[in-house]
Amino acid sequence: MTAKNFDNLTPDIMIDAVERALGCPMLGLAAPLPSYINRVYEFETADKQRVIAKFYRPGRWTLDAIEAEHRFVADCAADDIPVISPLILPNGKTLAKSDDGIIFTVFPKRFGREVEINDDDAWRRIGMLIARIHLAGSRAEAPERTLLDPRSTTTNQMRYLLDGNHITPMFHDEFEGVVSEILEIIDPLFEDIEYIRIHADLHRANILERPDEGLMIIDFDDMMEGPPIQDLWLLLPEHIHESRRELDLILDGYTQLRDFEFETIRLIEPLRAMRIIYFLSWCSTQMNDYKFQHNFPDWGSDVFWRREIADLKHQLELIKK
């Protein structure tokens, strides 16, 4: 399984792979769906059933890590949490491989629109839903997945960027300095807090509103072990000092079902900084992909790094407050 094989995936190859995995003939529909990382396409079976196939980019997750994601989704579904579970294929598993060894999974297609949060009850309802996900997430561990921790993950991401010469010489030392200062300040904040399986990328686009059915959580691809607050702050409209009312409403719903460590609210701005570094590290692994180059044409330039370092310095000031 190589990146070259992944780049060479064509709709015909994917249709053939899905046809074999499902054990049923497919029609010619192959509609690409937005995904920065994986290849995600909508297909149609001969009996007019629409399915979504996700072909995982080689090198990002191991087979064990992908299976851990699917177990988490299955645990949520077992608790009647509205998620989209991958189909159980005729091989008895949720994963299959193309002829070139690319791992993929198939989901049933579900319709919905991005959630709108228009009133206090909507915020509370989302809080209750996240609490249910965390109740499921707390019942097992996922050592195969990323640990959302500055001492290991974020430090390694910083070193990857620096040692791989992904930062232009003009900004190399400045980037190292600001990130090192951030890590020194936030490291003690992550001691003795709860870590569980979390969605980890729970922004509004990953919560669908389904007519007459309510909310549905999608896209567990970034699932991690981390502090529960990670699944709350991405929904906030602004930085924490401007979004305390919305957070209080989420927590009002959340704490009806699950206890919450209120001291971890102080992790929101550190987690935002960690997300910036995570995204930069991810970008550096995709820089030769043609889709990435189209979406991020100025990646790696002096202009790019000046902007990113400015954002990190802003985060540092917020963290210090």
C-alpha positions in Angstrom: 0.0 0.0 0.0 1.7 3.2 -1.2 0.9 6.8 -1.7 1.5 6.2 -5.5 -1.3 3.6 -5.4 -3.5 6.1 -3.6 -2.8 8.8 -6.2 -3.7 6.4 -9.0 -7.1 5.6 -7.6 -9.7 6.2 -10.3 -13.5 6.0 -10.2 -13.4 2.7 -12.1 -10.9 1.1 -9.7 -13.0 2.3 -6.7 -16.3 1.1 -8.2 -14.7 -2.4 -8.9 -13.4 -2.6 -5.3 -16.8 -1.6 -3.8 -18.6 -4.0 -6.0 -16.4 -6.9 -4.8 -16.6 -5.8 -1.2 -20.4 -5.5 -1.2 -20.9 -8.6 -3.4 -23.4 -6.8 -5.6 -23.2 -5.0 -9.0 -22.7 -1.3 -9.1 -23.9 1.4 -11.5 -21.6 3.9 -13.0 -22.3 6.8 -10.6 -19.0 8.0 -9.0 -19.5 11.4 -7.3 -16.5 12.8 -5.3 -17.3 14.3 -1.9 -15.1 16.9 -0.1 -12.2 15.4 1.8 -8.7 16.9 2.3 -7.2 13.6 3.4 -9.1 10.5 2.1 -10.8 9.7 -1.2 -14.5 9.8 -0.5 -17.0 9.0 -3.2 -20.8 8.4 -3.5 -21.7 5.3 -5.5 -25.0 3.6 -6.4 -25.8 -0.1 -6.4 -27.8 -1.8 -9.1 -30.8 -1.8 -6.9 -30.6 2.0 -6.6 -29.1 2.2 -3.1 -26.7 5.1 -2.6 -23.6 4.4 -0.5 -20.5 6.4 0.5 -17.1 4.8 0.2 -14.1 6.1 2.1 -10.6 5.1 0.8 -8.1 5.8 3.6 -4.9 7.6 2.7 -1.9 5.3 3.3 0.4 6.2 6.2 -2.1 8.2 8.2 -3.8 5.5 10.3 -2.8 1.8 10.8 -5.4 -0.9 10.3 -5.7 -1.2 14.1 -6.3 2.5 14.4 -9.1 2.5 11.8 -10.7 -0.5 13.5 -10.6 1.4 16.8 -12.5 4.2 15.2 -15.2 1.8 13.9 -15.5 0.3 17.4 -16.1 3.7 18.9 -18.8 4.4 16.3 -20.3 0.9 17.0 -20.4 1.7 20.7 -22.2 4.9 20.1 -24.7 3.2 17.8 -25.3 0.5 20.5 -26.3 3.3 22.9 -28.8 4.7 20.2 -26.6 7.7 19.6 -27.3 8.9 16.1 -24.2 8.1 14.1 -23.6 6.6 10.7 -22.0 3.2 11.2 -20.0 1.6 8.4 -21.7 -1.4 6.7 -20.9 -4.9 7.8 -19.5 -6.4 4.6 -20.0 -10.0 3.5 -16.5 -10.7 4.9 -18.0 -10.0 8.3 -15.8 -6.9 8.7 -16.3 -3.1 8.2 -13.0 -2.9 6.1 -11.8 -4.2 2.8 -8.9 -3.6 0.5 -8.6 -2.7 -3.2 -6.4 -4.7 -5.5 -3.6 -2.2 -4.7 -4.0 -2.7 -1.0 -5.8 0.6 -0.2 -8.1 0.1 2.9 -11.6 1.3 2.5 -15.0 1.2 4.2 -18.6 1.7 3.0 -21.3 3.7 4.6 -25.0 4.0 3.9 -25.9 7.4 2.6 -27.8 9.6 5.0 -29.2 13.0 4.1 -29.1 16.0 6.4 -28.0 19.7 6.6 -25.5 21.3 8.8 -26.9 22.1 12.2 -28.2 25.6 13.0 -27.9 26.7 16.6 -30.5 29.4 17.0 -31.5 29.4 20.6 -30.6 28.3 24.1 -32.4 25.0 23.9 -30.4 24.1 20.8 -27.1 24.6 22.7 -28.4 22.5 25.6 -29.5 19.7 23.2 -26.0 19.6 21.6 -24.5 19.4 25.1 -26.7 16.4 26.0 -25.7 14.7 22.7 -22.0 15.2 23.4 -22.4 13.8 26.9 -24.0 10.7 25.5 -21.0 10.3 23.1 -18.6 10.7 26.0 -20.5 8.1 28.1 -19.9 5.7 25.3 -16.3 6.9 24.8 -15.4 6.5 28.5 -16.3 2.7 28.6 -13.2 1.6 26.6 -9.8 2.8 25.6 -8.2 3.4 22.2 -4.4 3.2 22.6 -4.1 2.8 18.8 -5.3 6.4 18.3 -3.6 9.7 18.8 -3.3 11.0 22.4 -4.3 14.7 22.5 -1.5 15.7 24.8 1.1 18.5 24.4 3.9 16.5 26.0 3.9 13.9 23.3 1.8 14.6 20.3 2.2 18.3 19.9 5.9 18.3 20.8 6.4 15.6 18.1 4.5 17.6 15.6 6.6 20.7 16.3 9.8 18.6 15.8 8.5 17.1 12.6 8.0 20.5 11.1 11.3 21.9 12.3 13.5 18.8 11.6 11.8 18.2 8.2 12.8 21.7 7.0 9.1 22.5 6.3 9.5 26.1 7.7 11.4 28.6 5.6 14.8 29.7 7.1 13.5 33.2 7.7 10.9 31.9 10.2 12.4 28.7 11.5 13.8 30.1 14.8 10.7 32.3 15.4 8.4 29.4 15.0 10.4 27.2 17.3 10.5 30.0 19.9 6.8 30.7 20.0 5.7 27.1 20.0 8.2 26.1 22.6 6.9 28.9 24.9 3.3 27.7 24.3 4.2 24.1 25.2 6.1 25.2 28.3 3.1 27.1 29.6 0.4 24.6 28.8 2.2 21.3 29.6 1.3 21.4 33.4 -2.4 22.2 32.6 -2.8 18.7 31.2 -1.8 16.8 34.3 -4.3 14.7 36.2 -7.3 15.3 33.9 -9.7 12.8 32.4 -8.8 11.3 29.0 -11.4 9.3 27.1 -12.3 8.5 23.5 -13.6 11.6 21.8 -14.7 12.7 18.4 -12.0 15.4 18.4 -13.2 17.2 15.3 -16.7 18.1 16.4 -17.4 21.4 14.6 -20.8 22.3 13.2 -20.3 20.7 9.8 -20.0 17.3 11.5 -23.4 17.6 13.1 -26.3 17.1 10.8 -29.9 18.1 11.3 -32.2 15.5 9.8 -35.8 16.4 9.1 -38.2 14.9 11.7 -35.3 12.9 13.2 -33.0 15.3 15.0 -29.2 15.5 15.2 -26.7 13.1 13.7 -22.9 13.0 14.3 -20.7 12.2 11.4 -17.0 11.8 10.5 -15.1 10.2 13.3 -11.9 10.1 11.2 -10.0 12.3 13.6 -11.1 10.3 16.7 -8.5 10.5 19.5 -8.1 9.9 23.2 -8.2 13.3 24.9 -10.0 15.6 27.4 -13.7 15.9 26.8 -13.5 19.7 26.5 -12.1 19.2 23.0 -15.5 18.2 21.7 -17.1 21.3 23.1 -14.9 24.3 22.2 -14.9 23.7 18.4 -18.6 24.6 18.4 -18.1 28.0 20.1 -18.6 31.0 17.9 -15.5 32.9 19.2 -12.6 32.6 21.7 -13.7 31.5 25.2 -13.7 35.0 26.7 -16.4 36.0 24.1 -18.3 32.7 24.2 -18.8 31.9 27.8 -22.6 32.1 27.6 -22.7 29.5 24.8 -20.3 27.2 26.7 -22.4 27.5 29.8 -25.5 26.5 27.8 -23.7 23.5 26.3 -22.5 22.4 29.8 -26.0 22.9 31.2 -27.2 20.2 28.8 -24.0 18.1 29.2 -24.1 17.9 33.0 -27.7 16.6 33.0 -26.2 13.3 31.8 -22.5 13.3 32.7 -20.1 14.9 35.2 -17.7 17.5 33.8 -14.3 18.7 35.0 -15.0 22.5 35.0 -11.3 23.3 35.5 -10.6 22.0 32.0 -12.3 25.1 30.6 -8.8 26.6 30.9 -7.6 24.1 28.2 -9.7 25.7 25.4 -7.2 28.2 24.2 -4.2 25.8 24.6 -6.2 23.2 22.6 -6.8 25.8 19.9 -3.0 26.4 19.7 -2.4 22.6 19.6 -4.9 22.3 16.7 -3.1 25.0 14.7 0.2 23.0 15.1 -1.6 19.7 14.3 -3.0 21.2 11.1 0.4 22.6 10.1 2.0 19.1 10.7 -0.8 17.5 8.7 -0.3 19.9 5.8 3.4 19.1 5.6 2.6 15.5 5.0 0.2 16.4 2.1 2.2 19.0 0.3 3.0 16.8 -2.7 -0.7 15.9 -3.2 -2.2 17.6 -6.2 -5.5 18.3 -4.5 -3.6 19.8 -1.5 -1.6 22.1 -3.8 -4.8 23.3 -5.4 -6.4 24.0 -2.1 -3.4 25.6 -0.4 -1.4 27.3 -3.1 0.8 29.4 -0.8 1.6 26.6 1.6 5.2 26.8 2.9 6.0 30.3 1.6 7.3 33.1 3.8 3.9 34.8 3.5 2.3 31.6 4.8 4.6 31.2 7.8 4.4 34.9 8.7 0.6 34.5 8.9 0.7 31.2 10.9 3.2 32.5 13.4 1.1 35.6 13.9 -1.8 33.4 14.8 0.3 31.4 17.2 1.5 34.5 18.9 -2.1 35.6 19.3 -2.9 32.3 20.9 0.1 32.7 23.2 -1.2 36.0 24.5 -4.7 34.5 25.1 -3.2 31.6 26.9 -1.2 34.0 29.2 -4.3 35.9 30.2 
